[in-house]
Amino acid sequence: MDKKRAQYLNELRKDEFRVTIFGSARVKKGNRLYEDIYSLGKTLAQRGIDIVTGGGPGLMAAASNGHKEGRKNNHAHAIGLEIELPNAQKTNEGVDVMRKFQRFSNRLDNFMLLSNIIVVTPGGVGTLLELFYSWQLVQKNKIATIPIIILGEDYKGLIKWLKEYQIKRKYFDRKDLDLLYYCKNAKEVMKIIENHYSKYKKQSKRDFKQKFTSRLKRYFG
């Protein structure tokens, strides 16, 4: 077993609270959104909270590099789950623990296995895939009921469409839409994270192991 894989598997076994951040690889440094996600990553690190991203550029780099600046002497980690593509993306400098996948489905499964909270920032087809995949798994109780936060003005139109067309036509129920939390900025995101993090810290290690084992069985059983 290679060193990087062993390091990743070791992280997987730990009782850690992790926030997964999905988002575009195309947003550049200096963009207002980039800076907002950088700030979110930094704040999470200062709280000692791990993050998980796709490990690439854009908003993934914003989260990971902000996390790197914020963690300093604590033991929080930035995990990168990369996908092998024809035009390979360079791993961003903020990633501590990295694993590469050949298949999107396998990669998505690992995101879900690691996540206590999911934050979906603006992005393209890949980000939308991650959003709807996560949402369906929570809806169908295939993983624990974890918060899925969608961040930014870009998603207002999507929410409107879901309400005015999908729900009205009864393709799904209002309770399904209520599984998504909409936030305008990183400060609102942190309020939700802090609330769930405080609940997490109150659970025992035994509770964690039971929940993790249950998730493994539901997911891969």
Buried (B, 14 or more C-beta within 10 A) or exposed (E): EEEEEEBBEEBBEEEBBBBBBBBBBEBEEEBEBBBBBBBBBBBBBBBBBBBBBBBBBBBBBBBBBBBBEBBEEEEBBBBBBBBEEEEEBEBBEBBBBBBBBEEEEEBBBBBBBBBBBBBBBBBEEBBEBBBEBBBEBBBEEEBBEBBBBBBBEEBEEBEEEBEEEBBEEEEBEEEBBEBBBBBEBBEBBBEBBEEBBEEBEEEEEEEBEEEBEEBEEBEEE
